[in-house]
Amino acid sequence: MTTTLDLHCDVCARMRAFSQPVCVEDHGGECPDWACTGCGAALVIAPVVLLVDRSSMVELRRPVRIRRGAPTPDRRAA
């Protein structure tokens, strides 16, 4: 039994049946390779993997540079 999926083919520009060719990379039943039965265009369907950084947030700021002789909050002109 051949597994098929109805997907949009960009080459054919319409919905087509895609089938799994014989897997040469030993993925078993989880092979991500699919081929359009109309034109043979290849399509790889793989799971989406999201990497989330759960470390605490760090706010990055440039250090405040105070120039000598420049008015500071204490020495502002009145």
C-alpha positions as CSV (number, residue, x, y, z in Angstrom):
1,M,0.0,0.0,0.0
2,T,1.4,3.4,-1.0
3,T,0.8,6.3,1.3
4,T,-0.3,9.5,-0.4
5,L,-1.1,13.0,0.8
6,D,-3.0,15.7,-1.1
7,L,-0.8,18.8,-1.0
8,H,-0.2,21.9,-3.0
9,C,2.5,21.5,-5.6
10,D,4.4,24.7,-6.4
11,V,5.6,23.4,-9.8
12,C,2.1,22.2,-10.9
13,A,0.5,25.2,-9.2
14,R,-2.4,23.1,-7.9
15,M,-3.4,20.4,-5.4
16,R,-1.7,17.1,-6.3
17,A,-1.2,13.7,-4.7
18,F,2.2,13.3,-3.1
19,S,3.6,9.8,-2.4
20,Q,6.6,8.6,-0.4
21,P,9.4,7.2,-2.5
22,V,11.5,4.3,-1.2
23,C,13.5,5.7,1.7
24,V,17.3,5.2,1.1
25,E,18.3,6.9,4.3
26,D,16.7,4.3,6.6
27,H,14.2,6.6,8.3
28,G,11.7,3.7,8.6
29,G,8.1,4.9,8.6
30,E,9.1,8.4,9.5
31,C,10.7,9.4,6.2
32,P,10.1,13.1,5.5
33,D,10.6,12.8,1.7
34,W,7.5,13.1,-0.5
35,A,7.3,13.4,-4.3
36,C,4.5,14.9,-6.5
37,T,2.9,12.2,-8.5
38,G,2.3,14.6,-11.4
39,C,5.7,16.2,-11.9
40,G,8.0,14.5,-9.4
41,A,8.8,17.7,-7.5
42,A,10.4,16.9,-4.1
43,L,8.9,18.0,-0.8
44,V,10.3,17.5,2.7
45,I,7.9,17.5,5.5
46,A,9.7,17.6,8.9
47,P,8.4,18.4,12.4
48,V,8.9,21.9,13.6
49,V,11.4,22.2,16.5
50,L,11.2,25.2,18.7
51,L,14.1,26.1,21.0
52,V,13.0,28.2,24.0
53,D,15.5,29.9,26.3
54,R,14.0,29.6,29.8
55,S,16.9,31.3,31.6
56,S,16.1,34.6,33.3
57,M,15.8,37.6,31.1
58,V,18.8,40.0,31.0
59,E,18.4,43.6,30.2
60,L,21.4,44.8,28.2
61,R,22.2,48.5,28.6
62,R,25.2,50.5,27.8
63,P,27.0,51.8,30.9
64,V,26.2,55.5,31.6
65,R,29.3,57.6,31.0
66,I,29.6,60.8,32.9
67,R,31.9,63.3,31.3
68,R,34.1,65.4,33.6
69,G,32.8,68.9,33.9
70,A,29.4,68.0,32.6
71,P,26.4,68.9,34.8
72,T,25.3,65.9,36.9
73,P,21.9,65.6,38.4
74,D,23.3,67.2,41.6
75,R,25.1,70.0,39.8
76,R,22.5,71.2,37.3
77,A,22.2,74.9,36.6
78,A,19.2,76.4,38.3
